[in-house]
Amino acid sequence: MARLAMPASDTTILRHLKCQAAARRAPAPVRVAGIDDWSWRKGWTYGTIIVDLEQRQIVDLLADRSADATARWFEQHREVEVICRDRCGLYSQGAREGAPQARQVADRFHLLENLRDAVEAQMTSVSRFAGRSRVPVSQDRKTSGSVDQPRLGQPSHRSARQAMFDRVRQLRAAGKTMRAIAEETGVGWRTVTKWVRSGCLPDRTPMTPRPSSPGYFKNYLSQRWAAGCTHGRYLFWDIRNQGYTGSYSHLQKFLATWRLTSSETLAASQPSEPENPALDPTTGWQISPIDAAWLCLKPRGQLTPSQAVKIDALKQASPSFVIMRQLAMWFRGTLRSHDATKLNSWLDAADRSGLGPMQRFARMLRRDLEAVRNAVTECWSNGQVEGQINRLKTIKRAMYGRAGIELLRARMLPLQTSNEHAL
């Protein structure tokens, strides 16, 4: 402000901006509204953005993401006729309560993203490595019957300890002292003494679980798992209320072994046509479930030659991929057909596919069937909302901690021209 010769502080300027934003909180009537969430802190707290899709302008920013706040906003804007949203159940509930007269439209991009997630889940269950790309085993190693060794840079902890143990025994047999062995190998002399006296590599004693570890709540988690609650987010908040201080990803790693055991038991009880992880013919690497998922949704005319080769390899290795690609192309065509009657046929085909992730995706669509049908027939989408969210992220990150809701409104809401200085 000093460079502009303005005798006002930064805080005063920001206060005036907030006051002006609050004074122009009476926007024009909104007929088509797009609604989505944005993160204050990703994974923890979220706000809500509402955009006028006809005028391509932000209407309002809400400080939280809840059905009650959404319903209150729509109760104050009874003129809304169309609400375009993603698959968030909170916005669906809030729109039903606050604007029962409005038609809800599910965003087509998010529908395809949900379908991609279903394909990825199916391909992950097929892959033995749960999504990791890996070089195939050579033919001579297959015939020798040797166990696959980990790749360079990813040694097994047990193998590394065994190699160090053998090194310590060799140095001891050469007549070196415990101190000399410890200095040469970098292992503590107490550990060296224990290894030499034991004669075999002892197993590591597991640490006592702490509240920051999911193992501390193993008994409770096993009870909830046996009762049928296998959703990681629900289990996370359950043990969080009981004192868990660890992260959500730590819990997911803990539950991964239980999920693998459950999937193997289910696969053994339901024998089907065998499937193998597909290998890329050009590189010899395994095609990961993530690559398989986005390739499954890409039409043949948009594939590059290398991608077409991967598609053919996936079809040959996985019969379920053939079914999912047929359903994916059918679903894309349904969204572009503007004919909602085709949706019922697709849902029935997904139910008959026998693939768990596709059947769950179909059930999810049936719960929100009216909004999905409107997505087929209506022209509206949340593309403008996503663009405004990107703009909001840029502004929020450039404000260095001052990104309160009032200041965000002041910077995000469109300026209204004033005629005070007009000639």
LUMTOR-402056 format. One line per field, with one value per residue (C-alpha): x, z, y; residue number from 1; residue in one letter. Coordinates in steps of 0.1 Angstrom, whole numbers, padded with zeros to 4 digits. Layout:
BEGIN
x <- (X  ...)
z <- (Z  ...)
y <- (Y  ...)
nr <- (NUM  ...)
rest <- (a  ...)
//
This chain:
BEGIN
x <- (0000  0029  0041  0006  0006  -0025  -0026  -0042  -0030  -0034  -0059  -0081  -0081  -0091  -0119  -0133  -0133  -0152  -0178  -0184  -0187  -0213  -0232  -0237  -0250  -0282  -0274  -0296  -0322  -0305  -0323  -0296  -0272  -0241  -0228  -0196  -0172  -0138  -0112  -0102  -0078  -0079  -0093  -0106  -0127  -0146  -0166  -0193  -0193  -0224  -0222  -0248  -0243  -0263  -0244  -0211  -0206  -0201  -0232  -0220  -0194  -0205  -0180  -0189  -0202  -0235  -0270  -0284  -0264  -0273  -0310  -0310  -0293  -0319  -0348  -0337  -0335  -0368  -0363  -0338  -0351  -0321  -0293  -0262  -0241  -0217  -0225  -0222  -0252  -0251  -0259  -0286  -0303  -0299  -0314  -0344  -0351  -0344  -0355  -0380  -0392  -0358  -0346  -0313  -0287  -0258  -0226  -0215  -0178  -0183  -0204  -0176  -0151  -0172  -0173  -0135  -0132  -0153  -0131  -0100  -0114  -0121  -0087  -0070  -0087  -0074  -0038  -0018  0003  -0026  -0017  0021  0037  0063  0087  0075  0095  0119  0114  0145  0135  0100  0115  0140  0111  0129  0110  0107  0133  0124  0136  0167  0160  0132  0150  0130  0138  0142  0166  0187  0190  0198  0226  0240  0238  0258  0284  0288  0292  0319  0338  0336  0349  0378  0388  0377  0364  0329  0340  0358  0328  0305  0327  0329  0293  0276  0256  0256  0281  0253  0234  0266  0272  0236  0239  0272  0260  0226  0239  0207  0189  0163  0129  0122  0101  0070  0065  0038  0009  0002  -0029  -0012  -0012  -0043  -0030  -0039  -0076  -0073  -0099  -0125  -0117  -0120  -0154  -0166  -0151  -0169  -0202  -0199  -0185  -0155  -0156  -0123  -0136  -0163  -0138  -0114  -0139  -0150  -0115  -0109  -0136  -0119  -0086  -0068  -0042  -0028  -0036  -0062  -0036  -0020  -0054  -0059  -0025  -0035  -0069  -0052  -0043  -0078  -0092  -0068  -0078  -0115  -0110  -0091  -0117  -0145  -0126  -0121  -0158  -0168  -0147  -0147  -0127  -0090  -0075  -0039  -0024  -0019  0016  0025  0040  0063  0079  0071  0058  0025  -0003  -0014  -0051  -0050  -0038  -0063  -0092  -0086  -0079  -0111  -0131  -0113  -0129  -0109  -0107  -0089  -0063  -0027  -0010  0007  -0025  -0044  -0018  -0023  -0061  -0057  -0033  -0059  -0086  -0066  -0055  -0087  -0122  -0137  -0120  -0138  -0171  -0162  -0151  -0183  -0203  -0181  -0185  -0222  -0225  -0206  -0229  -0259  -0247  -0244  -0276  -0301  -0324  -0330  -0348  -0315  -0303  -0325  -0311  -0276  -0284  -0299  -0268  -0245  -0265  -0261  -0224  -0214  -0187  -0190  -0177  -0200  -0230  -0222  -0219  -0253  -0269  -0253  -0269  -0303  -0303  -0299  -0317  -0337  -0306  -0287  -0316  -0315  -0278  -0286  -0313  -0301  -0272  -0259  -0226  -0203  -0174  -0178  -0179  -0146  -0130  -0141  -0127  -0093  -0095  -0105  -0075  -0051  -0065  -0066  -0030  -0018  -0034  -0010  -0033  -0058  -0082  -0112  -0147  -0155  -0123  -0128  -0162  -0149  -0123  -0144  -0178  -0181  -0177  -0207  -0200  -0210  -0224  -0213  -0185  -0203  -0205)
z <- (0000  0007  -0029  -0041  -0016  0001  0038  0047  0060  0043  0069  0062  0025  0032  0056  0029  0004  0028  0035  -0002  -0008  0020  0006  -0028  -0015  -0035  -0068  -0098  -0099  -0106  -0128  -0134  -0105  -0104  -0069  -0058  -0029  -0025  0003  0031  0041  0017  0033  0064  0059  0028  0016  -0011  -0043  -0062  -0098  -0121  -0152  -0175  -0166  -0159  -0127  -0090  -0070  -0035  -0014  0017  0045  0050  0031  0046  0037  0061  0047  0012  0020  0037  0006  -0018  0004  -0001  -0039  -0049  -0085  -0091  -0117  -0124  -0100  -0115  -0090  -0086  -0068  -0033  -0012  0010  -0020  -0032  0002  0006  -0029  -0022  0011  0000  -0037  -0042  -0074  -0091  -0114  -0102  -0129  -0121  -0137  -0166  -0159  -0124  -0136  -0159  -0130  -0109  -0137  -0140  -0103  -0108  -0136  -0115  -0086  -0108  -0124  -0090  -0078  -0109  -0104  -0079  -0071  -0063  -0089  -0089  -0123  -0123  -0148  -0157  -0144  -0170  -0185  -0170  -0135  -0141  -0150  -0121  -0097  -0078  -0058  -0073  -0059  -0053  -0078  -0073  -0049  -0031  -0010  0016  0051  0062  0033  0041  0078  0068  0045  0073  0098  0074  0070  0108  0111  0084  0100  0134  0118  0104  0140  0143  0176  0182  0182  0149  0133  0146  0131  0097  0093  0111  0133  0170  0190  0213  0183  0169  0203  0203  0167  0174  0205  0192  0160  0141  0131  0157  0148  0156  0187  0176  0193  0218  0199  0207  0201  0169  0155  0142  0159  0193  0182  0166  0187  0181  0144  0140  0157  0133  0104  0113  0117  0080  0084  0059  0048  0058  0064  0088  0107  0108  0125  0149  0163  0160  0186  0208  0208  0176  0167  0135  0099  0075  0052  0081  0088  0051  0051  0082  0066  0033  0045  0057  0023  0005  0026  0020  -0017  -0019  0001  -0022  -0053  -0040  -0032  -0066  -0092  -0126  -0157  -0148  -0154  -0155  -0152  -0187  -0199  -0223  -0254  -0261  -0227  -0210  -0179  -0162  -0171  -0139  -0130  -0132  -0168  -0176  -0161  -0182  -0213  -0208  -0211  -0242  -0276  -0302  -0325  -0299  -0290  -0301  -0316  -0283  -0264  -0289  -0283  -0246  -0251  -0271  -0245  -0217  -0237  -0242  -0206  -0188  -0199  -0174  -0191  -0223  -0205  -0188  -0220  -0237  -0208  -0207  -0244  -0240  -0211  -0229  -0258  -0235  -0220  -0254  -0269  -0251  -0248  -0211  -0220  -0230  -0194  -0180  -0205  -0195  -0158  -0164  -0184  -0156  -0131  -0153  -0159  -0127  -0119  -0084  -0090  -0120  -0101  -0072  -0097  -0112  -0077  -0070  -0102  -0093  -0060  -0079  -0110  -0117  -0116  -0139  -0164  -0164  -0171  -0203  -0215  -0201  -0216  -0183  -0166  -0138  -0161  -0153  -0116  -0118  -0136  -0109  -0082  -0099  -0098  -0061  -0053  -0070  -0051  -0018  -0020  -0029  0002  0027  0055  0050  0030  0052  0038  0036  0018  -0005  -0014  -0020  -0044  -0061  -0065  -0097  -0094  -0099  -0119  -0102  -0120  -0092  -0114  -0147  -0167)
y <- (0000  0024  0020  0031  0061  0047  0055  0021  -0012  -0045  -0056  -0025  -0032  -0068  -0057  -0034  -0062  -0084  -0057  -0052  -0089  -0091  -0062  -0078  -0111  -0108  -0125  -0128  -0156  -0190  -0215  -0241  -0246  -0268  -0279  -0296  -0297  -0282  -0289  -0267  -0295  -0325  -0356  -0337  -0306  -0295  -0265  -0262  -0242  -0233  -0221  -0207  -0229  -0206  -0174  -0192  -0174  -0184  -0178  -0186  -0204  -0224  -0230  -0267  -0297  -0309  -0318  -0292  -0263  -0273  -0275  -0241  -0225  -0240  -0230  -0195  -0200  -0215  -0205  -0233  -0258  -0280  -0291  -0307  -0326  -0354  -0387  -0372  -0383  -0352  -0329  -0353  -0353  -0315  -0309  -0331  -0313  -0278  -0279  -0307  -0290  -0292  -0319  -0334  -0343  -0367  -0355  -0377  -0374  -0387  -0415  -0426  -0422  -0446  -0471  -0468  -0475  -0506  -0519  -0512  -0531  -0562  -0561  -0557  -0589  -0607  -0595  -0614  -0583  -0559  -0534  -0535  -0539  -0566  -0583  -0618  -0648  -0661  -0695  -0711  -0700  -0715  -0748  -0748  -0743  -0715  -0690  -0655  -0632  -0595  -0570  -0549  -0520  -0539  -0566  -0585  -0575  -0611  -0619  -0588  -0598  -0634  -0621  -0599  -0628  -0651  -0623  -0620  -0658  -0658  -0630  -0647  -0679  -0659  -0651  -0615  -0600  -0589  -0552  -0556  -0574  -0546  -0519  -0537  -0546  -0517  -0540  -0533  -0553  -0566  -0579  -0595  -0612  -0625  -0638  -0656  -0673  -0683  -0700  -0691  -0660  -0652  -0638  -0602  -0597  -0577  -0543  -0538  -0522  -0485  -0464  -0451  -0487  -0505  -0536  -0520  -0523  -0557  -0574  -0547  -0546  -0584  -0583  -0555  -0574  -0606  -0586  -0576  -0540  -0541  -0504  -0488  -0453  -0466  -0487  -0457  -0434  -0462  -0467  -0430  -0425  -0451  -0433  -0443  -0417  -0433  -0425  -0439  -0453  -0472  -0488  -0497  -0515  -0534  -0545  -0554  -0589  -0595  -0584  -0607  -0636  -0629  -0626  -0658  -0676  -0662  -0672  -0707  -0711  -0697  -0715  -0697  -0695  -0690  -0656  -0644  -0610  -0596  -0587  -0559  -0576  -0547  -0545  -0578  -0559  -0567  -0543  -0527  -0525  -0487  -0488  -0515  -0495  -0463  -0483  -0502  -0470  -0456  -0463  -0482  -0452  -0432  -0458  -0455  -0485  -0494  -0490  -0512  -0539  -0537  -0540  -0572  -0586  -0579  -0595  -0627  -0630  -0619  -0630  -0606  -0577  -0586  -0584  -0551  -0535  -0544  -0529  -0498  -0491  -0497  -0473  -0446  -0449  -0448  -0415  -0400  -0414  -0390  -0420  -0429  -0462  -0478  -0474  -0502  -0527  -0518  -0522  -0557  -0567  -0555  -0575  -0606  -0602  -0621  -0595  -0582  -0546  -0541  -0554  -0530  -0501  -0510  -0511  -0477  -0463  -0478  -0459  -0426  -0437  -0405  -0383  -0408  -0408  -0370  -0372  -0391  -0367  -0333  -0313  -0299  -0311  -0300  -0291  -0254  -0261  -0281  -0252  -0228  -0252  -0251  -0213  -0214  -0237  -0213  -0183  -0201  -0213  -0178  -0162  -0177  -0186  -0157  -0179  -0174  -0179  -0142  -0133  -0163  -0150  -0115  -0128  -0155  -0139  -0118  -0080  -0059  -0027  0005  0037  0061  0076  0073  0105)
nr <- (1  2  3  4  5  6  7  8  9  10  11  12  13  14  15  16  17  18  19  20  21  22  23  24  25  26  27  28  29  30  31  32  33  34  35  36  37  38  39  40  41  42  43  44  45  46  47  48  49  50  51  52  53  54  55  56  57  58  59  60  61  62  63  64  65  66  67  68  69  70  71  72  73  74  75  76  77  78  79  80  81  82  83  84  85  86  87  88  89  90  91  92  93  94  95  96  97  98  99  100  101  102  103  104  105  106  107  108  109  110  111  112  113  114  115  116  117  118  119  120  121  122  123  124  125  126  127  128  129  130  131  132  133  134  135  136  137  138  139  140  141  142  143  144  145  146  147  148  149  150  151  152  153  154  155  156  157  158  159  160  161  162  163  164  165  166  167  168  169  170  171  172  173  174  175  176  177  178  179  180  181  182  183  184  185  186  187  188  189  190  191  192  193  194  195  196  197  198  199  200  201  202  203  204  205  206  207  208  209  210  211  212  213  214  215  216  217  218  219  220  221  222  223  224  225  226  227  228  229  230  231  232  233  234  235  236  237  238  239  240  241  242  243  244  245  246  247  248  249  250  251  252  253  254  255  256  257  258  259  260  261  262  263  264  265  266  267  268  269  270  271  272  273  274  275  276  277  278  279  280  281  282  283  284  285  286  287  288  289  290  291  292  293  294  295  296  297  298  299  300  301  302  303  304  305  306  307  308  309  310  311  312  313  314  315  316  317  318  319  320  321  322  323  324  325  326  327  328  329  330  331  332  333  334  335  336  337  338  339  340  341  342  343  344  345  346  347  348  349  350  351  352  353  354  355  356  357  358  359  360  361  362  363  364  365  366  367  368  369  370  371  372  373  374  375  376  377  378  379  380  381  382  383  384  385  386  387  388  389  390  391  392  393  394  395  396  397  398  399  400  401  402  403  404  405  406  407  408  409  410  411  412  413  414  415  416  417  418  419  420  421  422  423)
rest <- (m  a  r  l  a  m  p  a  s  d  t  t  i  l  r  h  l  k  c  q  a  a  a  r  r  a  p  a  p  v  r  v  a  g  i  d  d  w  s  w  r  k  g  w  t  y  g  t  i  i  v  d  l  e  q  r  q  i  v  d  l  l  a  d  r  s  a  d  a  t  a  r  w  f  e  q  h  r  e  v  e  v  i  c  r  d  r  c  g  l  y  s  q  g  a  r  e  g  a  p  q  a  r  q  v  a  d  r  f  h  l  l  e  n  l  r  d  a  v  e  a  q  m  t  s  v  s  r  f  a  g  r  s  r  v  p  v  s  q  d  r  k  t  s  g  s  v  d  q  p  r  l  g  q  p  s  h  r  s  a  r  q  a  m  f  d  r  v  r  q  l  r  a  a  g  k  t  m  r  a  i  a  e  e  t  g  v  g  w  r  t  v  t  k  w  v  r  s  g  c  l  p  d  r  t  p  m  t  p  r  p  s  s  p  g  y  f  k  n  y  l  s  q  r  w  a  a  g  c  t  h  g  r  y  l  f  w  d  i  r  n  q  g  y  t  g  s  y  s  h  l  q  k  f  l  a  t  w  r  l  t  s  s  e  t  l  a  a  s  q  p  s  e  p  e  n  p  a  l  d  p  t  t  g  w  q  i  s  p  i  d  a  a  w  l  c  l  k  p  r  g  q  l  t  p  s  q  a  v  k  i  d  a  l  k  q  a  s  p  s  f  v  i  m  r  q  l  a  m  w  f  r  g  t  l  r  s  h  d  a  t  k  l  n  s  w  l  d  a  a  d  r  s  g  l  g  p  m  q  r  f  a  r  m  l  r  r  d  l  e  a  v  r  n  a  v  t  e  c  w  s  n  g  q  v  e  g  q  i  n  r  l  k  t  i  k  r  a  m  y  g  r  a  g  i  e  l  l  r  a  r  m  l  p  l  q  t  s  n  e  h  a  l)
//
